Amino acid sequence: MNPSFHLSVKAVLRDTADRVLLLRRGARSKANAGKWDFPGGKVAAGEAFDIALRREVLEETGLEITLAGVAGVAETRIGAVHRIFLILEAKPSEGAVRLSEEHDAYAWVARADLPNQDLVRHFRVFAREYAALKTAAPE
């Protein structure tokens, strides 16, 4: 059986205090209900990944973002589907987070505390590695 590859994009939104925005997946979520996740989602056919990420973050948080670069990658397999996650660093716009119906809570978490969160399984290795990085907070 040939695997089917799908691309998703996620954002590590960092504030000036070097905290990262996490969203908790709602109880009605098809997968990973109650787990913490990074904002983002699927890239539609023919859609550029940066446009997809901006769209998804705006839908899920009400925030516009400025992309800063690649933070890492993650992957998961569900049956014949191999999902690749491109994780980008981004600076959020000013303003309050407005959650979509997909999520029921949000939290700004210190980077060092990312590995201690009840994250979606396929982001745990990334969170541990990202927490260990020493980079300056966005201005």
N, C-alpha and C positions, 0 to 999 in steps of 0.2 A: 504494500500500500504506500503510495506517495504522499508525503505530508503536504498539507496546505499551509502556506506561510501568511500570516496576517500581521500588519504593523499597527501598533498603538503608540501614542505619545503621552508622556507624563511630565509634569512640571514640579521642580523643586523651587517653590516660591519662598524666597528668603527676605526677611525684613531687615531693617538697619540694626536690630539687636541680634542678628544671626539666628533668628528662630525660623523654623520651617513650618509651612501650613500643611496640616493633615486634615482630611475629611473622613468622617465615619460613614460607612455604607449603611443605608437604611435597612430596616427589617424586611422590606419587600424586595430587596436586591436578589437577583437571580443567583448570584454567587458571592460568597464572602460577606454575608450580612453581618453587621456589627464590627467588622474589621476596619482598621484605619488604612487609608490609601492616600496617594498623591493625586492632586487634580489632573484630569486629562481623560483621554479616551481613544476611540478608534479613528483611524484615518480613512476617510471615504475614498472610493475609487476615483482616481484622477485628481485628488486633493493634495496640495503640498503639505508636508508634515508640519511646517511652522504655522500655516494658516489653520490647520486642524487643531493644533494645540491652543492657539489663541481663541478659537471658537469654543472648544471644550471648556477651557478655564473660565471664559466669560459666562457660559451656560451654567456651570457648576458653582461659581463663586460670586459672579457679578463684577469681577475684577478684570481690568485690562492688564496686559503684561508687556514687559520689554524683555526680549530674550537675551541671555548673556553667554550661552555656550552649552556644550554637551557636558552633562554631569555623569552619565553612565548608561548602562543597558541592563535589561533583565529579560527573562524569558520564562515561558511556561508551555506545557503541552497538555492539551485536553483531547483525547482520542487522536484523530489524524490532524488536528489543528495545532500548529506550532506558532504561538503568539510571541512576537518580539516587541519589547517596549524600549523605545528611545526616550531617555530621561534627560530633559534639558533644564538648566538653571534659568531662572527668570526673576525679574524684579516686579512686584505687584504695584499697581497704581494705588494712589491714596484712596481711602474710603473703606467702608465697612463690608465685610463678607456677607453676601446674601446667598444662602444655600438653595440649591435646586431640590426637587422632590427626591432625587437619588440618594441624598445624604441627610442624616439627622443631627449631625453635630460637626463642629470644627474645633481645631486647637492649634495654637502657635506653640511649637515644641522646640526647645533648645536642641541644636544640632547634635550635641553629645548624647542627648536622651533618645534619639531616633531608634536605636536598637532595642530600647526598653518598651517600645509601644507594641500593641497587639496588631501588627501590620498584616496585610494580605501576604500570604506565604512567599510568593515569588519576588517580593521586594525586601525581604529580610537581609539577604547578603548585601545587596546594594546599600541599604540603610547602615549596616555595620561599617562598610568600607567608606561611605560618605561621611559618617560621623567622625572617622579618624583623620580625615583631611584637614589640613590647616590652611584655609584660604580666608581672605578678608571678607567681612560682611559688605553687602552693597551699600553705596552711599545714598 
